[in-house]
């Protein structure tokens, strides 16, 4: 049987390093969640960072508001739809599935953790840990970076560096926006970043395994 090979969304080259990194990120999420459970005050690290970036004025406040919009339902849906469309145009169906499943599971995990941890900001009704906005944009960056690593044929070091750089840029940008707007503590943003770093690689592995199993069943059926 001939045809265009289907690329994995979790490339073999960085896979060995991304597994331990995802496990470490999950550990950070748990540790911070335990540390700030049912808390409503900033920690020492939070206070130090907030003193530097909180309450920015124009034009940077406008930048922060734009980034914040991209994490809201309307902006997030727009970005996901654009990503899925791009994946389909590039004939990367697995990447399109990952764009939906990876982002959806990341945001769902962040939402569940908010209710489990119970950390609040600006009142008891505003659950803050981890930052869903930061988790979302980081997840989307990972969804794009993982398949790109495979398409570019990067090795283990370069591939891992690209994936982590994409996650760091997206997470830092949205995390800064959330802290600058007073919507989250810095450790909320860190928790959101680590949530995406833990969930997306695991989801990518699951997408690949499921696709391979379905293909094998179809060929032998």
C-alpha positions as CSV (number, residue, x, y, z in Angstrom):
1,X,0.0,0.0,0.0
2,X,1.4,3.4,-1.0
3,X,0.5,6.9,0.0
4,X,1.6,10.0,1.8
5,X,3.1,9.0,5.2
6,X,1.2,10.2,8.3
7,X,3.4,12.2,10.6
8,X,3.2,11.7,14.3
9,X,2.2,14.7,16.3
10,X,4.6,13.6,19.0
11,X,7.9,13.3,17.0
12,X,10.3,10.5,18.1
13,X,13.3,12.8,18.4
14,X,12.1,15.0,21.4
15,X,9.8,12.3,22.9
16,X,12.4,10.9,25.3
17,X,12.9,14.3,26.9
18,X,9.4,15.6,26.8
19,X,8.2,12.6,28.9
20,X,10.2,13.6,32.0
21,X,9.6,17.3,31.4
22,X,5.8,16.6,31.4
23,X,6.1,14.6,34.6
24,X,8.1,17.4,36.3
25,X,5.5,19.9,35.1
26,X,2.7,17.8,36.6
27,X,4.6,17.6,39.9
28,X,5.0,21.4,39.9
29,X,1.2,21.8,39.4
30,X,0.5,19.5,42.3
31,X,3.0,21.1,44.7
32,X,1.8,24.6,44.0
33,X,-1.8,23.4,44.3
34,X,-1.2,22.0,47.7
35,X,0.8,25.0,48.8
36,X,-1.9,27.5,47.8
37,X,-5.0,25.4,48.5
38,X,-7.9,27.5,49.8
39,X,-5.7,30.6,49.9
40,X,-6.6,34.1,48.9
41,X,-3.4,36.0,49.3
42,X,-0.3,36.3,47.2
43,X,2.9,34.4,48.3
44,X,6.3,36.0,48.6
45,X,7.2,35.3,45.0
46,X,3.8,36.6,43.9
47,X,4.2,39.8,45.8
48,X,7.7,40.5,44.4
49,X,6.6,40.0,40.8
50,X,3.3,41.8,41.1
51,X,5.2,44.9,42.5
52,X,7.0,45.1,39.1
53,X,4.3,44.3,36.5
54,X,1.0,45.1,38.2
55,X,-1.0,48.1,36.9
56,X,0.8,48.8,33.6
57,X,-0.3,51.8,31.6
58,X,-0.8,52.4,27.9
59,X,0.3,51.2,25.4
60,X,1.3,48.0,27.3
61,X,-2.1,47.7,29.0
62,X,-3.7,47.6,25.5
63,X,-1.3,44.7,24.7
64,X,-2.3,42.9,27.9
65,X,-6.0,43.4,27.1
66,X,-5.5,42.0,23.6
67,X,-3.7,38.9,24.9
68,X,-6.4,38.5,27.5
69,X,-9.1,38.5,24.8
70,X,-7.3,35.7,23.1
71,X,-7.9,33.6,26.2
72,X,-11.5,34.4,26.4
73,X,-14.1,32.0,24.8
74,X,-14.5,34.1,21.6
75,X,-10.8,34.7,21.0
76,X,-9.8,31.2,22.0
77,X,-12.4,29.7,19.6
78,X,-11.1,31.8,16.8
79,X,-7.5,30.7,17.4
80,X,-8.4,27.0,17.6
81,X,-10.5,27.2,14.5
82,X,-7.7,28.9,12.6
83,X,-5.2,26.3,13.9
84,X,-7.4,23.4,12.9
85,X,-8.0,24.9,9.4
86,X,-4.2,25.3,9.0
87,X,-3.6,21.7,10.0
88,X,-6.1,20.4,7.5
89,X,-4.8,22.6,4.7
90,X,-1.3,21.2,5.4
91,X,-2.8,17.7,5.4
92,X,-2.0,17.0,9.0
93,X,-5.2,15.4,10.4
94,X,-3.6,14.2,13.6
95,X,-2.4,17.8,14.3
96,X,-6.0,19.0,13.7
97,X,-7.2,16.4,16.3
98,X,-4.5,17.5,18.7
99,X,-5.5,21.1,18.3
100,X,-9.0,20.3,19.6
101,X,-8.2,17.5,22.1
102,X,-4.9,19.0,23.5
103,X,-6.4,22.4,24.1
104,X,-9.7,21.1,25.3
105,X,-8.1,18.7,27.8
106,X,-5.7,21.3,29.0
107,X,-8.4,23.9,29.6
108,X,-10.7,21.2,31.2
109,X,-7.9,20.1,33.5
110,X,-7.2,23.7,34.5
111,X,-10.9,24.3,35.3
112,X,-11.1,21.2,37.4
113,X,-7.9,22.1,39.3
114,X,-9.4,25.5,40.1
115,X,-12.3,23.9,41.9
116,X,-10.1,21.3,43.6
117,X,-7.5,23.8,44.8
118,X,-9.9,26.6,45.7
119,X,-7.3,29.5,45.5
120,X,-9.0,32.9,45.0
121,X,-8.1,36.4,44.0
122,X,-10.2,39.6,44.6
123,X,-12.9,37.7,46.4
124,X,-14.2,34.2,47.2
125,X,-16.0,33.9,43.8
126,X,-12.8,34.3,41.7
127,X,-11.0,31.0,41.5
128,X,-7.5,31.7,40.3
129,X,-5.2,28.6,40.3
130,X,-4.1,27.6,37.8
131,X,-4.5,30.3,35.1
132,X,-6.8,29.0,32.4
133,X,-5.7,31.8,30.0
134,X,-2.0,30.9,30.4
135,X,-2.8,27.2,30.1
136,X,-4.8,27.8,26.9
137,X,-2.2,29.8,25.0
138,X,0.7,27.6,26.1
139,X,-1.3,24.5,25.0
140,X,-2.0,26.1,21.6
141,X,1.7,26.9,21.2
142,X,2.6,23.3,22.0
143,X,0.0,22.0,19.5
144,X,1.7,24.0,16.8
145,X,5.3,23.3,17.8
146,X,5.1,19.6,18.3
147,X,4.1,18.7,14.7
148,X,6.4,21.5,13.3
149,X,9.3,19.7,15.0
150,X,8.5,16.6,13.0
151,X,8.0,18.4,9.7
152,X,11.3,20.2,10.1
153,X,13.1,17.0,10.8
154,X,14.8,18.4,13.9
155,X,16.9,16.3,16.2
156,X,16.3,15.6,19.9
157,X,18.0,18.7,21.2
158,X,16.8,21.2,18.6
159,X,13.3,19.7,18.6
160,X,13.0,19.9,22.4
161,X,14.3,23.4,22.4
162,X,11.8,24.5,19.8
163,X,8.9,23.0,21.7
164,X,10.0,24.5,25.0
165,X,10.7,27.9,23.5
166,X,7.3,28.1,21.9
167,X,5.7,27.1,25.3
168,X,7.8,29.6,27.2
169,X,7.1,32.6,24.8
170,X,3.3,31.9,24.8
171,X,3.1,31.2,28.5
172,X,5.2,34.2,29.5
173,X,3.2,36.5,27.3
174,X,-0.2,35.5,28.6
175,X,1.1,35.1,32.2
176,X,2.4,38.6,32.1
177,X,-0.9,39.9,30.8
178,X,-2.9,38.2,33.5
179,X,-0.6,39.5,36.3
180,X,-0.5,43.0,34.8
181,X,-4.3,43.1,34.6
182,X,-4.6,41.8,38.2
183,X,-6.5,38.7,37.1
184,X,-4.0,36.2,38.5
185,X,-1.0,35.8,40.8
186,X,2.3,34.9,39.1
187,X,2.2,31.4,40.6
188,X,-1.3,30.9,39.0
189,X,0.4,31.6,35.6
190,X,3.2,29.2,36.4
191,X,0.6,26.6,37.3
192,X,-1.2,27.2,34.0
193,X,2.0,26.9,32.0
194,X,2.9,23.6,33.7
195,X,-0.6,22.3,33.2
196,X,-0.3,22.7,29.5
197,X,3.2,21.3,29.5
198,X,2.0,18.2,31.3
199,X,-1.3,17.6,29.4
200,X,-0.4,18.3,25.7
201,X,2.5,15.9,25.2
202,X,0.4,13.1,26.9
203,X,-2.5,13.9,24.6
204,X,-0.3,13.9,21.6
205,X,1.0,10.5,22.5
206,X,-2.6,9.3,22.9
207,X,-3.6,10.7,19.5
208,X,-0.7,8.9,17.8
209,X,-1.4,5.6,19.5
210,X,-5.1,5.8,18.8
211,X,-4.5,6.7,15.1
212,X,-2.0,3.8,14.7
213,X,-4.4,1.4,16.3
214,X,-7.3,2.4,14.0
215,X,-5.0,2.2,11.0
216,X,-3.9,-1.3,12.0
217,X,-7.4,-2.4,12.6
218,X,-8.5,-1.1,9.2
219,X,-5.6,-2.9,7.4
220,X,-6.3,-6.2,9.1
221,X,-10.1,-6.0,9.1
